[in-house]
């Protein structure tokens, strides 16, 4: 009996040792803001103090303003290819929402959709912009929806890209909507009170790579530079804690679809594993006169995965007709509902 107990204790100690070694191997510390600002800031970006938050903002071009709002785990860099094509015709304004990118955490933990909506309006006010177009992806689409619902007189057009915010059809859908993106495993882990503590320090790069592969339809479009950018910005000092705070204290918000009287374009990647196409169809049903464009060869972030095809569609929606050979990618595969 004693021998059995000793063997059992040895096995337990061995397993504990393996777990400790594994955790040490997965440990990743925070990255200092100054290091990342030097790497990911550029000549078009700057910091703007908005309601106590030092927000990283990027402005390019001149003309009618377009606000570009990113989704969860992302940053303003997701819009870079779009900015290249939009800025000859419009002024583009993108930002790192609090808890993301170079903006970092908000000491008051204002990470809800309504909080972000007020923040973007605050940026617009500081830039003295009364009216503007707004486009948002994923969580950023929810922010754009909230903005258009709260102050429709300021929104010239609305572009929702694989957006959150669709009305739930059933009680099951309503329960699933408690997470920002019910189809994403990273959200389930982040909302688990046991495992989410590990994410604060144990976030190896390959795990984040798996996350990106769930977001993209064509994994060959995921470059090492892109993966490194997503990964390092998540590890900026305070961002991982902010992410857990945001995902574990989801704040409810209301959208009045009756007020969405501006032109609305809804764009969706057919192979979106995070927010399935059915959500885009429900948004189209809820917003009279809206147009739903589905891209056959894209996942959750079509503006980053197939930027040429998607920005061409958006420019057309905004009334800018360009020759197809203006872009470098010649083939387009999509259909309209």
Secondary structure, 3 states (H helix, E strand, C coil): CHHHHHHHHHHHHHHHHHHHHHHHHHECCCECHHHHHHHHCCCCEEEEEECCEEEEEEEECCCCEEEEECCCCCCHHHHHHHHHHHCCCCEEEEECCCCCCCCCCCCCCCCCHHHHHHHHHHHHHHCCCCCEEEEEECHHHHHHHHHHHHCHHHEEEEEEECCCCCCCCCHHHHHHCCCCCCCCHHHHHHCCCCCHHHHCCECCHHHHHHHHHHHCCCHHHCCHHHHHHHHHHHCECCHHHHHHHHHHCCCCCCCCHHHCCCEEEEEEECCCCCCCHHHHHHHHHHCCCCEEEEECCCCCCHHHHCHHHHHHHHHHHCCCCCCHHHCCCCCCCEEEC
